[in-house]
Amino acid sequence: MTRSYELETGVRWMNPGLALGTRSNWGLNWYIDHTSSASVDGLYGLVYVAPSPSRPRPYHLITNDTLELRQIKEAERTIQHAAIQNHQHRDTVWKLLRMKAEGSEYYCYDSILARGVCTAVNPALSSLMVKPLMVKGAYSQLVYRMRIVRQLVRTTSHKMTVVANNGGFVVPEQTDVVYIPSAARITVLVKLDAEPGDYAIRISSTSQLQTFRAKRLPRYGEPMTLPTPASPKDVCLLADASTEPHCKTIDGQSIAPYPPKPPPASDHKHPEHVDFTFRLSAGSQPSLTEPKVPEFYLNEKPWQLFHGSMTPLLFHRLDSNEKLDKPIISQLPIGSVVDLIIENQINDTIPLYKHGDPAWLLGSSSGQSFPGRSVKDAVSSPSSPQTSLNLHNPALVTVHDLPPLGWSVLRFQVTSQAASMLHSAKLRYFLLGMTVPILEGITAKTPIEIPEEAFDRPHVEFEPKNDGIFG
């Protein structure tokens, strides 16, 4: 990858030499800067990889009608994409400098952007300021990809059927409203069986600090100058992100994969057994160098963004039994099964993004500590959270929510040599250190081969002045 501007960036951490193909990787994926705040200000893109024709679909669980199945597959072929993010008229570097000088927070945004624009109607012009989303056919398939904000999404007068998330196809579930964690992806199927017209896709943030909303207008039938206001009985998602009692809401991060894909274990007879368990904790601490800016961490120490200007972790040669300093997790052989037990010391929901293949979300709970040193301990203890731990058909996720003052458990298997990471998908926490780099499959016995030309390329010689968040 090359760049044509003098700004240091780094794209999303991925496996060395990884090529996205339709057989094992599919969906709407980010390529995004991870060494600065530039991604929030537009330095990102989206790549859609269609699922392989050989991949099993769950559509027969929705209908057995031959015509409808053909229409659903056509909707998949003509899928519509919607990237949804929040917007602030000031760039992130300005806000960082203000935080450093004044201690101000990152909570206020101007609007939600859906497909690059916000929603507005100009009564003087009697026309829409936003071009409607044209949909055709008996079904429409929509992909929602979130940035920065956690959202609830609702399509007025239409039921939605969730058919996929970051982990791939899921067991279909019909709903009125779907919850999407920050940076996550959800694919929904909408049956276009209402009267032709304009219908609102309503989007509301779930932040307790700031409530804001947006909408897009899917249209089929004859063009309309202005959308007809929805009947109150058709509105499920309200402006304050609450929902009407008669409306169903589905959490997009908790649906079982299709076909079934049970989590791996180090002992097939005992699904609670793994090779490694790491206890992580999301928390904050005062900075020794910045009086007005805190530091955040996931593994005892923050991982500062200035590491993007230093020698890559992949270039480090591990000695026998050497483990790199925290927050780095290392010495994970290929094939090993790993549990990450993450506790939250902060009274806030924190979306966490695990790079690499989707991981299994075994469970989560708010307002309590995880009971035990490991999943094995928790399952066998008298106060076991067995109702919260799913070792048989848990959801596959890339992003999941860590509940406030609670815990979550992720399980993954090391399948290749890679420098991956687990990090907060909430901007403030990410910028101020809430990241855990993970070296997967790279050990003293199985080092990664780095081409000599990679070492010899022009690069920055950078050493931070201190260990503070800004170096």
C-alpha positions as CSV (number, residue, x, y, z in Angstrom):
1,M,0.0,0.0,0.0
2,T,1.4,3.5,-0.9
3,R,0.4,6.9,0.1
4,S,0.5,10.2,-1.8
5,Y,0.6,12.6,1.2
6,E,3.1,13.5,3.9
7,L,1.1,12.1,6.9
8,E,2.2,9.1,8.8
9,T,-0.6,6.5,8.9
10,G,-1.0,2.8,9.4
11,V,-3.9,0.7,8.1
12,R,-5.8,-1.9,10.0
13,W,-3.6,-4.6,11.5
14,M,-4.0,-7.8,9.5
15,N,-2.3,-11.1,8.8
16,P,0.9,-10.8,6.8
17,G,0.2,-11.3,3.1
18,L,-3.5,-11.7,3.7
19,A,-5.6,-11.7,0.6
20,L,-9.3,-11.2,1.0
21,G,-11.2,-13.9,-0.8
22,T,-14.9,-14.9,-1.1
23,R,-14.3,-18.4,0.3
24,S,-13.2,-17.5,3.9
25,N,-13.6,-13.8,4.2
26,W,-16.7,-11.8,3.2
27,G,-18.8,-8.9,4.1
28,L,-18.4,-5.1,4.4
29,N,-14.9,-4.5,5.9
30,W,-13.0,-1.4,7.0
31,Y,-9.5,-0.5,5.9
32,I,-8.6,2.1,8.4
33,D,-5.8,4.1,10.0
34,H,-4.8,2.8,13.5
35,T,-1.8,5.0,14.4
36,S,-3.6,8.4,14.7
37,S,-7.0,10.0,14.9
38,A,-7.2,10.5,11.1
39,S,-9.7,7.7,10.6
40,V,-12.4,9.7,12.5
41,D,-11.8,12.6,10.1
42,G,-12.2,10.5,6.9
43,L,-9.1,8.4,6.5
44,Y,-10.9,5.1,6.0
45,G,-12.6,3.1,3.3
46,L,-14.9,0.1,2.9
47,V,-14.5,-3.0,0.8
48,Y,-17.4,-5.3,0.2
49,V,-16.6,-9.0,-0.5
50,A,-19.6,-11.0,-1.6
51,P,-20.0,-14.4,0.0
52,S,-18.9,-17.4,-2.0
53,P,-21.7,-19.2,-3.9
54,S,-20.7,-22.3,-2.1
55,R,-21.3,-20.8,1.4
56,P,-24.4,-22.2,3.1
57,R,-27.2,-19.6,3.3
58,P,-29.9,-19.6,6.1
59,Y,-32.6,-18.3,3.8
60,H,-34.6,-21.5,3.9
61,L,-35.2,-20.8,7.6
62,I,-37.1,-17.7,6.5
63,T,-39.3,-19.2,3.8
64,N,-39.8,-22.4,1.9
65,D,-41.4,-20.6,-1.1
66,T,-39.3,-21.1,-4.2
67,L,-40.1,-17.7,-5.7
68,E,-39.4,-15.9,-2.4
69,L,-36.0,-17.7,-2.1
70,R,-35.1,-16.6,-5.6
71,Q,-36.1,-13.0,-4.7
72,I,-34.0,-13.1,-1.5
73,K,-30.9,-14.3,-3.5
74,E,-31.5,-11.5,-6.0
75,A,-31.6,-9.0,-3.0
76,E,-28.3,-10.4,-1.9
77,R,-26.8,-9.8,-5.3
78,T,-28.0,-6.2,-5.4
79,I,-27.2,-5.5,-1.7
80,Q,-27.3,-1.9,-0.5
81,H,-24.6,-0.5,1.9
82,A,-24.9,2.2,4.6
83,A,-21.9,3.4,6.6
84,I,-23.2,5.3,9.6
85,Q,-21.0,7.6,11.7
86,N,-21.2,10.7,13.9
87,H,-19.8,14.0,12.7
88,Q,-18.2,17.0,14.4
89,H,-17.2,20.2,12.6
90,R,-13.9,20.3,14.4
91,D,-11.2,17.7,13.4
92,T,-9.9,15.3,16.0
93,V,-6.5,16.8,16.4
94,W,-8.1,20.1,17.4
95,K,-10.1,18.3,20.0
96,L,-7.1,16.4,21.3
97,L,-5.2,19.7,21.6
98,R,-8.1,21.2,23.5
99,M,-8.3,18.2,25.8
100,K,-4.5,18.5,26.5
101,A,-4.9,22.2,27.3
102,E,-8.3,22.3,29.0
103,G,-9.1,18.7,30.0
104,S,-12.3,18.9,27.9
105,E,-14.1,15.7,26.9
106,Y,-15.0,14.1,23.5
107,Y,-18.7,13.7,24.1
108,C,-20.4,16.3,21.9
109,Y,-21.0,15.7,18.2
110,D,-23.0,17.6,15.6
111,S,-24.9,14.9,13.8
112,I,-25.1,11.4,12.5
113,L,-24.1,10.8,8.9
114,A,-25.7,8.0,7.0
115,R,-24.0,7.2,3.7
116,G,-22.0,10.4,4.0
117,V,-24.8,12.9,4.7
118,C,-27.2,13.9,7.4
119,T,-30.9,14.2,7.0
120,A,-32.6,17.5,6.4
121,V,-35.8,18.8,4.8
122,N,-36.0,22.4,3.5
123,P,-39.7,23.5,3.8
124,A,-39.0,26.6,1.6
125,L,-37.9,24.3,-1.3
126,S,-40.6,21.7,-0.5
127,S,-38.1,19.0,-1.4
128,L,-35.7,16.6,0.3
129,M,-32.1,17.8,1.0
130,V,-31.1,14.1,0.9
131,K,-31.4,11.8,-2.1
132,P,-33.7,8.9,-1.1
133,L,-32.4,5.3,-1.2
134,M,-34.1,3.6,-4.2
135,V,-35.1,0.0,-3.6
136,K,-36.6,-2.4,-6.1
137,G,-38.0,-6.0,-6.1
138,A,-39.8,-8.0,-3.5
139,Y,-36.9,-7.9,-1.0
140,S,-34.1,-5.6,-0.2
141,Q,-30.9,-6.5,1.6
142,L,-29.1,-3.8,3.6
143,V,-25.8,-3.7,5.3
144,Y,-25.2,-1.2,8.2
145,R,-21.6,-0.5,9.2
146,M,-21.2,1.6,12.3
147,R,-18.4,4.1,13.2
148,I,-17.8,5.6,16.6
149,V,-21.4,5.5,17.9
150,R,-23.6,2.7,19.2
151,Q,-27.0,2.7,17.3
152,L,-30.5,1.4,17.2
153,V,-31.9,1.1,13.7
154,R,-35.6,0.8,12.7
155,T,-37.3,0.7,9.2
156,T,-40.8,2.2,9.5
157,S,-43.7,0.0,8.5
158,H,-41.4,-2.9,7.7
159,K,-40.1,-5.9,9.7
160,M,-36.4,-6.6,9.4
161,T,-34.8,-10.0,9.4
162,V,-31.2,-10.1,10.6
163,V,-29.3,-12.6,8.4
164,A,-25.6,-11.8,9.0
165,N,-23.1,-9.9,11.3
166,N,-19.3,-9.6,11.4
167,G,-19.0,-13.3,12.0
168,G,-20.9,-14.2,8.8
169,F,-24.4,-15.6,8.3
170,V,-26.5,-16.1,11.4
171,V,-29.7,-17.9,12.3
172,P,-32.3,-15.5,11.0
173,E,-34.3,-13.5,13.5
174,Q,-37.1,-11.1,12.6
175,T,-37.3,-7.8,14.5
176,D,-38.6,-4.3,14.6
177,V,-35.4,-2.7,15.9
178,V,-31.8,-3.9,15.8
179,Y,-29.0,-2.8,18.1
180,I,-25.6,-2.4,16.5
181,P,-22.4,-1.9,18.5
182,S,-19.9,0.8,17.4
183,A,-17.8,-0.4,14.4
184,A,-19.9,-3.5,14.0
185,R,-21.7,-4.7,10.9
186,I,-25.2,-6.1,10.5
187,T,-27.0,-7.3,7.4
188,V,-30.8,-7.2,7.4
189,L,-33.4,-8.4,4.9
190,V,-36.5,-6.3,4.4
191,K,-39.6,-7.5,2.6
192,L,-41.0,-4.7,0.4
193,D,-44.7,-5.6,0.9
194,A,-46.0,-2.2,2.1
195,E,-47.8,0.4,0.0
196,P,-45.3,2.1,-2.4
197,G,-43.9,5.2,-1.0
198,D,-41.1,6.7,1.2
199,Y,-40.3,5.0,4.5
200,A,-37.9,6.1,7.2
201,I,-34.9,4.1,8.3
202,R,-34.6,5.7,11.8
203,I,-31.3,5.7,13.6
204,S,-30.7,6.7,17.2
205,S,-27.6,6.8,19.3
206,T,-27.7,4.9,22.6
207,S,-25.2,7.2,24.5
208,Q,-26.4,8.4,27.9
209,L,-24.3,11.5,27.4
210,Q,-25.8,12.7,24.1
211,T,-28.9,11.7,22.3
212,F,-29.0,12.3,18.6
213,R,-30.6,10.7,15.6
214,A,-30.8,10.5,11.8
215,K,-32.9,8.8,9.1
216,R,-32.6,7.7,5.6
217,L,-35.5,7.3,3.2
218,P,-35.9,4.0,1.3
219,R,-38.3,4.6,-1.6
220,Y,-40.2,2.3,-3.9
221,G,-43.1,3.1,-6.2
222,E,-43.8,6.6,-7.7
223,P,-41.4,9.5,-6.7
224,M,-42.7,11.8,-4.0
225,T,-41.8,15.4,-3.3
226,L,-41.8,15.0,0.4
227,P,-42.2,11.9,2.5
228,T,-45.5,11.3,4.1
229,P,-45.3,11.4,7.9
230,A,-45.4,8.0,9.5
231,S,-48.4,7.0,11.5
232,P,-47.6,7.0,15.3
233,K,-48.5,3.3,15.5
234,D,-45.8,2.5,12.9
235,V,-43.0,4.3,14.9
236,C,-41.1,1.9,17.1
237,L,-37.8,3.8,17.7
238,L,-38.3,7.1,19.6
239,A,-36.1,10.1,19.5
240,D,-34.6,9.3,22.9
241,A,-33.5,5.8,21.7
242,S,-36.2,4.1,23.7
243,T,-38.6,1.7,21.9
244,E,-42.4,1.2,22.1
245,P,-43.3,-1.8,24.3
246,H,-45.0,-3.7,21.5
247,C,-41.8,-3.6,19.3
248,K,-39.1,-6.3,19.3
249,T,-35.4,-5.4,19.6
250,I,-32.6,-7.7,18.7
251,D,-29.0,-7.3,19.8
252,G,-26.9,-7.9,16.6
253,Q,-23.9,-9.2,18.6
254,S,-25.7,-12.1,20.3
255,I,-27.1,-14.2,17.4
256,A,-25.8,-17.7,16.8
257,P,-23.9,-18.3,13.6
258,Y,-25.2,-20.3,10.6
259,P,-24.3,-23.0,10.0
260,P,-23.5,-23.8,13.7
261,K,-19.9,-23.3,14.7
262,P,-19.2,-24.3,18.3
263,P,-16.2,-22.6,19.9
264,P,-12.9,-24.6,20.0
265,A,-11.5,-26.1,23.2
266,S,-8.2,-27.7,24.1
267,D,-10.1,-30.8,25.2
268,H,-13.0,-31.7,22.9
269,K,-14.8,-33.5,25.8
270,H,-14.6,-30.4,28.0
271,P,-15.6,-27.2,26.2
272,E,-14.5,-25.1,29.2
273,H,-10.8,-26.1,28.7
274,V,-8.4,-23.8,26.8
275,D,-4.6,-23.5,26.4
276,F,-4.3,-19.9,27.7
277,T,-6.5,-17.6,29.8
278,F,-5.7,-13.9,30.0
279,R,-7.4,-11.6,32.6
280,L,-7.7,-8.1,31.2
281,S,-9.2,-5.0,32.9
282,A,-10.5,-1.9,31.2
283,G,-9.6,1.1,33.5
284,S,-8.0,4.5,33.8
285,Q,-5.2,6.1,35.7
286,P,-3.8,9.7,36.1
287,S,-1.1,10.6,33.7
288,L,2.4,11.3,35.1
289,T,3.1,13.8,32.3
290,E,-0.3,15.3,31.4
291,P,-2.1,16.9,34.3
292,K,-5.5,17.2,32.4
293,V,-5.5,14.1,30.3
294,P,-6.1,10.6,31.8
295,E,-4.7,7.3,30.4
296,F,-6.8,4.2,29.7
297,Y,-5.7,0.6,29.5
298,L,-6.8,-2.9,28.9
299,N,-3.8,-4.9,30.2
300,E,-2.4,-2.8,33.1
301,K,-0.6,-0.3,30.8
302,P,-1.8,2.0,28.0
303,W,-0.6,1.4,24.4
304,Q,0.2,4.9,23.1
305,L,-0.4,5.8,19.4
306,F,3.2,6.9,19.1
307,H,4.1,3.2,18.8
308,G,3.0,3.6,15.2
309,S,6.2,5.6,14.6
310,M,8.5,3.0,16.2
311,T,9.8,-0.4,15.1
312,P,6.9,-2.7,14.3
313,L,6.3,-5.5,16.8
314,L,6.6,-8.0,13.9
315,F,10.3,-7.1,13.6
316,H,11.0,-8.1,17.2
317,R,12.9,-11.4,17.5
318,L,11.6,-13.3,20.5
319,D,14.0,-15.3,22.6
320,S,13.1,-18.6,24.2
321,N,10.4,-18.1,26.8
322,E,10.6,-14.3,26.4
323,K,7.3,-12.5,26.9
324,L,7.1,-8.9,25.8
325,D,6.1,-6.2,28.4
326,K,2.5,-5.5,29.0
327,P,0.2,-4.6,27.5
328,I,1.5,-6.9,24.7
329,I,0.3,-10.5,24.7
330,S,2.8,-12.9,23.1
331,Q,4.1,-16.5,22.9
332,L,0.8,-17.9,21.5
333,P,1.6,-21.0,19.3
334,I,-0.4,-21.7,16.2
335,G,-3.4,-23.9,17.1
336,S,-3.7,-22.7,20.7
337,V,-7.1,-21.8,22.1
338,V,-7.2,-18.5,24.1
339,D,-9.8,-17.1,26.5
340,L,-9.8,-13.3,27.2
341,I,-11.7,-12.5,30.4
342,I,-12.2,-8.8,30.4
343,E,-13.5,-6.8,33.3
344,N,-14.7,-3.2,33.3
345,Q,-13.7,-0.8,36.0
346,I,-15.4,2.0,34.2
347,N,-19.2,2.8,34.5
348,D,-19.6,3.0,30.8
349,T,-20.3,0.5,27.9
350,I,-17.1,0.0,26.0
351,P,-17.2,-1.5,22.5
352,L,-14.1,-3.7,22.0
353,Y,-12.8,-4.7,18.5
354,K,-10.7,-7.9,18.1
355,H,-8.8,-8.0,14.9
356,G,-8.3,-11.1,12.8
357,D,-10.9,-13.9,12.4
358,P,-14.2,-13.4,14.3
359,A,-14.0,-14.6,18.0
360,W,-16.7,-16.3,20.0
361,L,-18.5,-14.2,22.6
362,L,-19.0,-16.7,25.4
363,G,-21.0,-14.3,27.6
364,S,-21.1,-11.0,29.4
365,S,-22.8,-9.3,32.4
366,S,-23.0,-5.9,33.9
367,G,-22.4,-4.6,37.4
368,Q,-20.4,-7.6,38.7
369,S,-16.9,-9.2,38.6
370,F,-16.3,-12.4,36.8
371,P,-16.6,-15.3,39.3
372,G,-13.4,-17.3,38.9
373,R,-9.9,-17.1,37.5
374,S,-11.0,-18.9,34.3
375,V,-14.0,-20.2,32.5
376,K,-13.3,-23.6,33.9
377,D,-13.4,-22.2,37.4
378,A,-16.5,-20.2,36.8
379,V,-18.4,-23.2,35.3
380,S,-17.5,-25.4,38.3
381,S,-18.0,-22.8,41.0
382,P,-21.2,-22.7,43.1
383,S,-21.9,-19.1,42.0
384,S,-21.4,-20.0,38.4
385,P,-22.7,-17.6,35.8
386,Q,-23.7,-20.6,33.6
387,T,-26.8,-18.8,32.4
388,S,-24.4,-16.0,31.1
389,L,-21.8,-18.4,29.6
390,N,-22.6,-20.1,26.3
391,L,-20.0,-22.8,25.4
392,H,-22.1,-24.5,22.7
393,N,-23.5,-22.0,20.2
394,P,-22.3,-18.5,21.1
395,A,-22.2,-15.6,18.6
396,L,-19.2,-15.0,16.4
397,V,-18.2,-11.3,16.7
398,T,-15.5,-8.9,15.7
399,V,-16.9,-6.1,17.9
400,H,-18.7,-6.7,21.2
401,D,-19.8,-4.5,24.1
402,L,-18.1,-4.7,27.5
403,P,-20.9,-3.9,29.9
404,P,-20.4,-1.1,32.5
405,L,-18.7,-2.4,35.7
406,G,-19.1,-5.9,34.4
407,W,-17.3,-8.5,32.3
408,S,-17.2,-10.3,29.0
409,V,-15.4,-13.4,27.7
410,L,-14.0,-13.8,24.2
411,R,-12.5,-17.0,22.9
412,F,-10.4,-17.3,19.8
413,Q,-8.0,-19.8,18.2
414,V,-4.6,-18.9,16.7
415,T,-4.7,-20.0,13.1
416,S,-1.9,-18.1,11.5
417,Q,1.1,-15.8,12.3
418,A,-0.2,-12.3,12.8
419,A,0.1,-9.1,14.8
420,S,-3.4,-8.4,15.9
421,M,-5.0,-6.3,18.6
422,L,-7.9,-5.9,20.9
423,H,-8.9,-2.2,21.3
424,S,-11.7,0.0,22.2
425,A,-13.9,1.2,19.3
426,K,-14.8,4.3,21.3
427,L,-12.6,7.2,20.2
428,R,-11.7,8.7,23.5
429,Y,-10.6,5.4,25.0
430,F,-8.7,4.3,21.9
431,L,-6.8,7.5,21.5
432,L,-5.7,7.5,25.1
433,G,-4.3,4.0,25.3
434,M,-7.0,1.3,25.5
435,T,-5.4,-1.3,23.2
436,V,-3.8,-4.7,23.7
437,P,-1.4,-5.8,20.9
438,I,-1.5,-9.6,20.4
439,L,1.3,-11.6,18.6
440,E,-0.4,-14.7,17.3
441,G,1.6,-17.7,16.2
442,I,4.9,-15.9,16.5
443,T,7.2,-17.6,19.0
444,A,10.9,-18.2,19.5
445,K,10.5,-21.6,17.8
446,T,8.3,-20.3,15.0
447,P,9.6,-16.7,14.2
448,I,8.1,-14.8,11.3
449,E,10.2,-14.2,8.3
450,I,10.5,-10.5,7.5
451,P,12.0,-9.7,4.0
452,E,15.2,-7.7,4.2
453,E,13.8,-5.0,2.0
454,A,11.2,-4.3,4.7
455,F,13.9,-3.6,7.2
456,D,15.7,-1.3,4.7
457,R,12.8,0.8,3.7
458,P,12.9,4.5,4.6
459,H,11.3,5.0,8.1
460,V,11.1,7.3,11.0
461,E,13.7,7.0,13.8
462,F,11.6,7.9,16.8
463,E,12.1,7.5,20.5
464,P,9.5,9.1,22.8
465,K,10.7,11.5,25.4
466,N,8.6,9.9,28.1
467,D,6.0,7.1,28.6
468,G,3.1,9.5,28.7
469,I,0.1,9.2,26.3
470,F,1.6,11.8,24.0
471,G,5.2,10.7,24.4
